[in-house]
Amino acid sequence: MKIITWNVNGIRAVAKKGLFEFISKLDPDILCLQETKAHPEQVEPELLNPFGRHGHWSVAQRPGYSGTVTYAKTATKDVHLGIGIKKFDSEGRFVITDHGDFLLYNVYFPNGGAGEERHLFKQEFLKKITLHLKTHISTGREIILVGDYNVAHRDIDVYDPKKLTNQSGFLPEERAWFSEFLSLGFVDLFRNFHPEARHRYTWWSYLEKARLGNRGWRIDYICATKKLAGRFTCCEILDDVTGSDHCPVVAELD
């Protein structure tokens, strides 16, 4: 089973930059997109369920903001578009699908860089999603959590750790949260297969034209609970794929 996650920074824009060709070529069993910035009624019909996939859309109340969609080749047992906390769910940040052997969380984590209010919003989000995940893990469910986490974990996950240490997404408390998240029983699959790989990033600032010099951050992940993680055969960053300020991440489950 091939799973791909990608923050597309606008699904309507990336549809004009090769999204359909990407899906056709890579042929993922499950494709999770973040920052779609659109409601289903705003997109071309071909984007609703591309190539016969089942599309599950979570949208923000605010127009043109946030949003996630999960495209799956096979129908899922159950779908939830939130974790039961209105201020988070109303921003369209979750699509949770039940695939029997595992729950798949497609999540667009908040960016806390727009001021103190959003910083605090993000910190609360991190705490609440940890509690939510802990509850489900305690019932014995296996979980895959993919998406734009908006947090880089280790020094080698950013191009300049000294310079960026006081920036949202690489703050000490956010990095500590990521360690806590892993301690719940999650495995960062890219790091599992590439423990010390450097200069491998998933996001580059458009404003700074950072992709030209590979001045990036690794903030997009596929993570899985340990038992399930052992069934993955690979995880790769597709940094040659353009169309967004992020690139896709792919993993294959045996």
N, C-alpha and C positions, 0 to 999 in steps of 0.2 A: 504494500500500500504506500503510495507516494503522497506526502503531505507538503504543501507549500504555503508559506505565509508571506504577505507583502503589504506594506503600507504604500498605497498607490497615490496618495496626495491628490485625490479627486478621480473618481472612477470614470466620469465622463471624459476627462482629459486623457487619461491613460488608454481609454478605448480607442482614441484617435492616434495613439503612439505604439500600437502593436499588441494590445492586450489579447485580442482574439488569436493572433498568431502565436503568442506566448502559450496560451492555453492549449492550442492545437499541437504545438511542438512538444511541450513538456508533459501533457496529458495527465495532470494530477488527479488522483482519486478524490482528494479533498483540497480545495483552494480557499484559503482564508485571507480576506482583504480587510485592511483598516483604512481609516480616514477617507471613506467613500464620498463624503460631502454631498450626498444625494438621497432622495427618497425614491422608492421603486417607480412611482408614477412619473418621475422626472427623467427616466433613462429610456434609451431605445429598448424595444422588446427583446432584442437579442442579448441584452445584458441581464435580464431577469433570471434566465435559466440557461446559460450558454452551453451549447453542445449537449443539451438534454440533461444537464445537471440540475439537482434540486437546489434552488437558491433560498437562503434564509437571511433576511435583511433585518438589521437593527438600526434605527434611525434616531437622530437627535431632534428634539423639539425645535431647536434653533436652526433655521434654514442654512444650508451650505456649510454645515459644521459636523466634524467627527463622523461617526457612522461606521458600521462593520457589516460584512456579508460573508457567509460561508456557503460555498458551492460544493455539493457532494454528489458523487456518481450514484450512490445508493441512498434510498430513503432512510432516515434516522428514526429511532424509537420515540424520541422526545426532543423538543426544542424549547429553550428558555432564552429570553432576550434581556436578562438582567440577573442580579443577585438579591433582589428584594429591597434595595435601597434607592429610593426615588431619585435623589439628586445625582446619583451615578447612572442609574438606568435611563434617565431622561436624556442623557447625552449620547445614547446609542453606542455604548462602549463594549457590549457583550453580545456574542452569539454562543450559546452553550448547547451542544448537540450530543445526544446519547447514541453511541455506536455499539452498545452491548458490552464488548470487552473493555471499553473505556469511555470516559467523558472527554469531549474535546472542547476546550475553552478558546475561543477566538476573542482576544481582548486588545482594545486600544487604550493603553494607560494614559492618564492625563499628563500634559506638559505643565510643569510648575514654574516656568520661567517668565510668566506675564505679570508677576507682582506677588505681594504677600498673600493675597486672598487665594490665588491659584496654587501657590506653594503649599498652603495649609490644606487646601482641597486635595492635592496630590498625596500629602502625607497621610491624611485620613483614609483616602482610597487604598493606599498600600496596607495600612493596618486592617481595614475591613476585609479586603480580599484575602489576606492571610488567614483571618479567622474563618472566613467562608470555606476556603480550601481545606483548612485543618479539619473542619467538621465533616466534609465529604470523604477525606482520606481516612478518618476514624471509622467510617462505615465499611471500609475495605474497597472502595472504588479506586480504580486506576485512572489517572488523569494525564492528558496532554494539554499543555497550555502554550499557545502560540500567539505571536503578535508583536506589536511595537510596545515594549515595556517602558520606553522613555527613561531607562536607567542603564548605564554602563557599569559593569561590576568591578573589573580589575584594571590595573594600570595599563595592561597591554590591550585593553578594549577601547582605548582612545588614543589619538595621535600625539597628545601632549598632556600627560596627567598632571604635571605641575601647574601648567597654565590653567587647566580646566577644573581644578579641585574645588573652586568656589562657584561653579556654574551648575544650575539646575540640571539634573540628570547624572551628575557625577559628584554630588554632595556626599560627605561622609555618612550622613544618616540614610541616604538612599542606597549607598553601597552596602551598608550594614543590613538594610532591609533585604537586599538581594541574598546576602549570606543566610539570613533567617529563613527566607523563602526556600533556599536549597536545603536547609536543615529540616524542613518539613518532610523531605524525602524525594525532592525533585533533582533531576540531572539536567544540566545544561548540555544538550546533545552536541552542539558544535565543539565545545571545549572537551567533551568526552572523547571525541574522535581526533581533535587537534589541540592537545593540552597546552602547547606553548606557541601556537601559531600567532605571528605578529602581523600588523598592518592589514588585518582582515576586518573590514568595517561594513556596516549596512546602511549608514546614513551620512550624508555630506551636506553641509549648509549651501543652499542655493545662493544666498546673499554674499557669501564669502567665496563663491566659485570653488568650493573646497574639494570637489571631486577631481579637479585637474591635478592637484598635488597629493591626492589621497589623504587629505586631512579630515579623517572621519571618526565616527563613533560606532561601536557595535552595540546597538540597542534593540535589535529585532532578534527574537529567539524562538526556538522550539525546545521546550523543556517537557520532561515526562517523569512520572514517578518511577522509582528504581526498578521494580519488577518489569514494568513495560519498557523501560529504557534499554534493558538487556536484549530486547527483540529488534531494536533498530540496527540497521546494517551500515548506515552512513548519515551524515548531515553536512551539507555544504552551503556556502554563501555564494549566490549567483551574482557576483559583483560586475559581471559584464552586461547585465540586463539594465537598460536605461528606461526612461519614461517617467521616473519619479525621483525625488531626492533620497528615497530609500531604494534598496534592492531586495529581491526575494531571498528567502532561506528555504531550503528543501531538505527533507529527511525521508528515509524509506524504512517502513516497518515490515518485518517479515511475518 
